């Protein structure tokens, strides 16, 4: 290993003053041109389209998940809305195609299950 310091002055971009100034002016000119192009209404709409669609998709997904996880089953829905009214419960079972067991049917209809 050598303890000598390495001369990195050749990498200094400001070493050649006029070349450095031309480079800075070229970058600034490209920036100004890009900014002028971006000030149109159509460009701004295109720029905001992707984030807006992503936000709408996220909201739709979250809403669907919330509805799917909070929706009660057919019998629960009928019970919650009709307060154990047998006509509503039977209609909900018919509409959803649900086939409850005999004990549940007899409970809704108010039968004594054969225990006199």
Secondary structure, 3 states (H helix, E strand, C coil): CCCCCCCCHHHCHHHCHHHHHHHHHHHHHHHHHHHHHHCCHHHHHHHHHHHHHHHHHHHHHHHHHHHHHHCCCHHHHHHHHHCCCHHHHHHHHHHHCCCCCHHHHHHHHCCCCCCC
